[in-house]
Structures are given as structure tokens and as C-alpha cells.
Amino acid sequence: MKKPHIRVYYQGSNFSVHEVKWDNGAWKPGSQPVFTVNSKTPLAAIAYPRDDNIIPPANPAIHIYYIDQSGGSPQIKDWVKSEGIDVWSYNGIVPTCNLSSLSALAATEYSDPYIRLYYQDTSGCIRECRWSSETKKWTDGGDSIISRGQPLPGTPIGADTDNTHDLGVVTVAWLDEDQKLAGASVYNEYDDPSHCEALELPDCPASKSGSITVTMWSTSKIHIYYDGDNDGIQKIEKVGKNRSSGWRGPINSFTGDITNPNVDGQGALASAAFAPGNAGDHVGSVFYQPVGNNNIVEYYEFSARCVVTFPT
């Protein structure tokens, strides 16, 4: 049985971005700094397949996106690890449309390959930047507003696509202006770049200082984890094949402690959905930081971040 590799990225107290590795069924002690930025920033990461491939190879290229606040206006920038070697380099600026200085980030990748990057603009809308291996260029999201209603300024954002990486459907989640969970299914197989449907979610009050992560196995099996309004981690689950409805929850999720990488303050949620054939005894993990604790914790999902996974 193939074992997945996992990479978890977080920002340390000196603003360096660190990498924690899971290989061959075990976490490696400690963490490795990969690059340093000038201030606190959201992070989003993807594992990149070779051009015209769907599933990333062993030791693939990895992109990490962050927001640089050092200039006159915020910019999304990209660092990349080359395929096959652990060498990181700066890879340029992702164009945006009125990027908010309060914006979070979320990213995902599927077939071709295509990359989708989500951010919040200065009016509060959630936008989608698009990249394909055919054009080798980014769109700035100017024609791709995916939010319906008014999102919370500075809302966390989570996004994922199915774990076969073969569909053009992305599940995106954020908080609305009432601090409740909201989201959309974005259908990238359509010519309309902003074609999406609002998710019909349960009433889920959330913490405005928390974060959101989406774990998607398929269009009929999706989990959204978020910080509840009492700072406890909760989740909702997609059950059934209806594209926008069929959600249940919220469900109180878990508590705990574990591992050794240290980060400051209240950290972000991240998650990974594993293909059953590559998963061993569980089919997903959620990584989080308990309130008042400097450890990053892994929670196994047996029933079925910034995190990237890829097979051996």
C-alpha cells in the first residue's frame, strides 16, 4: 500500500515560514525554515503535478502563497520548491484586483493542472485567481467574484477540490457579515469564470478571530472545520449528491495536544483528505493549534494546511 507524504507549513515568531514533514508513516522531529517574510501573513500551499498530469509525483514542486505588506499596497507572492529537490526560490507576484490588506488566502489544484487561489478584495468580496499550465499566466480575479451576500471583513477562507484531482469543482468557505459560515461550489468546467452556487449551510456562528479549512473527498463527501463562537473547533459534513445542499452539523469536533513545532498565539486550521488506497488506517487529517498552546496538533479522521499531500 502506498503511503502519502504530508508537508505542513506555518509561520514562526521570527516570520520565517517553516516546514514539517511526514514520510513513511512517521513525523520527522523538528521543523525546517524554508524562507522568511517581513511580517505576519496568511499562507496557502499546493503540491504541483508535472504539466499535463493530474496527481503530483513523489517529492513534487510545492508552491506557497503569502501576502507581502511591505510595499505601498498588499501583494500576493509565490515561493516554490523545485520538483525532486528541497530548494526554494521566489517565483513572482500573483496579480489581484483590489486585494484587501486584511485578506486571508486559500489555494487548490486539479487536473491539467489548474491552480485556483482565493482572496478577499477591499469591498469584502471573495475572488478567484486562475492559472493553467497551458497559458502559464494568472488571471487577477477581476471577473471572478464567487461570494454571494457580504462576507465579514478579514474573514478566514478555506478551499479544496476532490482528492482524485480530476474534477473542476472547488468548495470554498468563509464567514458572512453576521460571523456565520458561508460558502460556494465553484464549477470551473463552465466557460463563465464566476459560475458557482451558494452552499445551503446550517446556522453556524463562528469566531471572527478563528480560521476555516475544507476537506473534500468528492462532491458528495465534504467536511468544513472552523472555530466556533466559543473557540471550540467544530465541523459540518456534506452528505448526499445534491450540489449545494445536504449539509449536517455543526458537530463538536475534538480537543487535544501533540507534536513539537512552536508557533505564536492562536494558529490556523489546515486539513488534508487522503485517497482511501493511500491512507493506511485513516482517510484524513486536520492540523490545528489549541487555544493557549504553542503546539501544532494532528487529528485523524477515521470515518470517511496549509497542508499538501502526495503519494510515493
N, C-alpha and C positions, 0 to 999 in steps of 0.2 A: 504494500500500500504506500502510495506517495505521501510524503509529509509536507505540509505547507511551510513556507518561511514567512515570518512576520517581522515587520520593522515598525517601531513606534517612535514618533518624533515629538519632542517637547522643547520648550524654551527654558533655559536655566536662569538663575538670578543675575548672571552677568550678560544676559541677552543672547548667549550662544545657543544655537539650535543643536540638540543632542539626538543621537540615535541609539535605540536599544534593540538588540537582535534576539530572535528566537529561531533556532536552527536544530533540525534533527530531534525534535521533541523536547527541547530544554531551552530556558532563557540563559543567555550568557551574562555573567556578573558584570555590573557596572554599565557605563554608557560612554559613547564616543562623540565629542563635539565635531560637527561637520562644517558649520560656517557660523559667522557672527553677524548680527544686525545691530542697528543703533538704538533700538527701543523695543518695548513690549509690542508683540504683534500676534494676530491670529495666524494659524498655519493650516495649509491643506496639502495633501500629498497623494500622488498616484504612482503605481508601477506601470511603466510604458512597454507595450509589446513592440517587437520589431514592426516596421512598416508592413502593411498588408497582413498582419497577424492579429489574432483575437486574444489569446492567452499569453501573458508575459512569460518569458523563459526563466530558467534559473538565473539568479543574480542579474535582474533586468536593469535597464535605465530607470531611475526614480526621479520624479520632479517634485519639488517642494515650493509652494507658492506662499508669499507673505506680503504684508503691506508695509512699504517704506514711507515713514512720516518725516524724513529728514529734509525734504525739499519744500518748495512753496505750496505744493498740493500732494495729497497721498497718491502713491502708485503701487500697483501690484507687480512684484518682481518674482523671477523664477530662478531657482538653483537646481541643477541637475547632476545626478550621479551617473557616470557613464556605464553602459552595459558591460558586465564581466569584471569590472574593477571598481574599487572603492575610492574613486577620485571625483571630487565635487568641483563644479565650476559655475560661475554666474552665467545665466542663459538669456538675460534681457528682460524687457518690460512687457507686461500683458496690457494692451490698450483697454480702456474702460470709458464709460460715459457718466461723468459727474460722480465719481467714486466718493462715498462718504468716508470721512476720517474715522467714523465710528463703526465702519463695516466689519462684519465677520467674513469668513471665506469657507467655501465648500467646493470640492472637486471630485470628479469621477471620470472614468474612461470606459469605452466599449468599442467593439469591432473596428474595422478599417485600419488603424484605430482613430477614434474621435475623442477629444478631450472636451469636457464641459466644466466651466468654472463659474461659480455663483457668488454674487456680491450685492451690497445694498448701495443705492445711489443717494444723493443729497435730499431727494424728495421722499425717501423712505422705501421706494420700490425695490424689489429683488430682481436682478437682471442676470442673464446668462451670456457669458463669452463662449465662443465656439472655435475649435481648432480641428483641422483634419490633416492627415498625413499626405493628402493629395495636393493641397494648396500650400501647406507649411506656413499658414498665416492665421492670425487670430481675428475674429470679429470683436467689436468693443461692447456688444450688448445693447447698442443704441436702438435696435429693432426687436429686442427680446426681453420684454417685461413679463415675468411669469407669475408675479404675485397678484392676487385679487383682494380688494379691500386695502386697508392701510396697515402695513407692518409696523412693529414697535421700532423706534429709532435705536440703532445699535443691537438689533436682535441677533441672537445666535442663528446660524444656518447649518443644516445638515443635508447631505445628499448621497445617494447611492444608486447603482443600477444592478441588474441581476448578476449572480455570481458566475454565470457562463460567459459574461461579457459579450453576448451575442445580440442583445435587444437594444433598441433605441429609446427605451422608456426609462426615465430618471425620476425617482421620488425625491422631492425637495421639501424640507420642513423649516419653519421659522415661527416666530411669535407675532401675533397681531397686536394692535394698539391697546387691547384690553389685557395683554400679557397672557393670552391663551394660545395653545398650539394651533398652527395653521399650516397648510402645505398645498402642493400641487403635484400631479403627474405630468411630466413634460414628455411629449411624444415627438422625438426628433426624426421619426421616419416621414413626417409630413414636410412639405415644402415651406409651410408657414413656420418661421423660426420661433415664434412665440406660441405655437399651438400647445395648449395644456388644459387640464381640467382641475378645478379646485378639489381638494380632498374633503370628504364629508367626515370630519373627525369628531370624536366625543368631546364633551366640555372638559378641557384640561388646563386649569390655571397653572402657570409656571413661574419660576423665579426669573426676574429680569437680569439678574447677575449670573445666571447659570448658562448651560450650553445644551446643544441638541446633537444627537448622532442618529443616522439612519442605517439600518442593516437590512439589505434586500436580497433574498434568495431567488425570488421570482415575482411576477406581478400579483400573485395570489398569496404570497408569504412575505410580509414586511414587518419589521419591528422599528418603532421610533422610541428612543430613550431620551429623557430630558430631566432637568432639575425641576421638581415640583415646587409649588409655592411655599412649602415648608422645608426646602432644600434637600429633601429626600429624593433619590433617583427613582423615577417611575418610567413605565413604558406603556405604549398601546400597540396592539397587534392587528395586522390585516389578515382577515380570514375570508376566503371566497374569491371568486373570479371577477366580480364587478370592479370596474376600473377605478372608481373613485370612492365607493362606499364599502361597507362590510368591516368596519373597524370596531374593536372592543377594548375596553380599558376605561380609565387608567388602572394600572396594576402596580402596587408597591413592588420594587424590584429587588434590591439587595443592599447589604452593608458589608463592610469588611476592611481588611488591611492586607498588604503583601508587598513584594519586591523592593528594590533599593534605589532607583533613580529619584533624586530630590528635585522638587520644583517649588516655586514660591506661591503662597496664597491658595485660592480656590482654582483648581485646574480645570481643563476642558474634558468633555467626554469624547471618546473615539471608539469605533467598533469595526469588526470585520466579520463577514459571512463566508463560511467555507463551503466548498462543494463537498457533498457527503462522501465521495470517493477519496477525498484528500484529507479528511478531517480527523481520522482516528476516532476517539471516543466522544467528540463533541463537534458541533457544526457552527460555532460562532464564539467570538469573544468580545467583551466590552471592556474598555480601559477607562479608568476614572480616578479622581483624587478625592478621598473622603474629606469632609469639612474639618479644618483644624489639623490636618495631617499632611506631611510632606512626601508621602509615598504614592507612587502610581500603582493602582490595583487592577488585576485582571479578573474578570468574572466570566466563567464558562457558561455558554448556552447549550444545554444538553437536549432540549426539547425540539428541537427542529428537524485617529485615529485618524489625531491624524494617524491612520494605520494603513499600511499597504501589505498585501499578501501575494504570494506567487508560488507555484509548485516546483518541486525538484525535477 
